[in-house]
């Protein structure tokens, strides 16, 4: 049963997901993987340009919805 299937989480890259070094911490990666495995839907938003977001050395394979970029 996907008890989180109706749950959508949007996270700001800069103020929530990325650590001081600009990367996802292992704890954040683990939590996101667990959330998605349990049926949760997840995406990010950012005020960075699309080019700047793509340059972040992070795998976005855990995203289950399109990303929102406010430019």
C-alpha positions in Angstrom: 0.0 0.0 0.0 1.4 3.4 -1.0 0.2 5.4 2.0 2.1 8.5 0.7 0.8 8.4 -2.8 -1.3 11.5 -2.3 1.6 13.4 -0.7 3.6 16.0 -2.7 6.7 17.6 -1.3 8.4 20.6 -2.9 11.8 21.6 -1.6 14.0 24.6 -2.2 17.4 23.5 -3.3 19.3 26.2 -1.6 17.7 26.5 1.8 16.7 22.9 2.5 18.3 20.2 0.4 21.8 21.3 -0.3 24.4 21.3 2.4 27.1 24.0 2.9 29.2 22.3 0.3 26.4 22.5 -2.3 25.7 18.8 -2.3 23.0 16.5 -0.9 24.0 14.9 2.4 23.7 11.2 2.7 20.9 11.6 5.3 18.9 13.7 2.8 19.5 11.1 0.0 18.4 8.3 2.3 15.2 10.1 3.4 14.3 11.0 -0.2 14.8 7.4 -1.4 12.6 6.1 1.4 9.9 8.7 0.8 9.7 7.9 -2.9 9.8 4.1 -2.3 6.8 4.6 -0.1 4.9 6.3 -2.9 5.6 10.0 -2.1 6.0 12.4 -4.9 8.9 14.8 -4.7 10.3 17.7 -6.7 12.4 20.8 -6.2 12.1 24.5 -6.9 14.8 27.1 -7.2 15.4 30.7 -8.2 18.6 29.7 -9.9 18.7 29.6 -13.6 18.2 26.3 -15.3 21.9 26.2 -16.3 22.9 26.8 -12.6 20.6 24.0 -11.4 22.0 21.5 -14.0 25.5 22.4 -12.9 24.9 21.2 -9.3 26.6 17.8 -9.0 23.5 16.0 -7.8 21.6 13.1 -9.3 18.0 14.0 -9.8 16.8 10.5 -10.3 14.7 10.6 -7.1 12.5 13.4 -8.5 9.1 12.1 -9.4 7.7 15.3 -10.9 9.0 18.1 -13.0 11.3 20.7 -11.4 10.1 24.3 -11.0 12.6 27.0 -11.8 11.7 30.6 -11.1 13.7 32.8 -13.4 
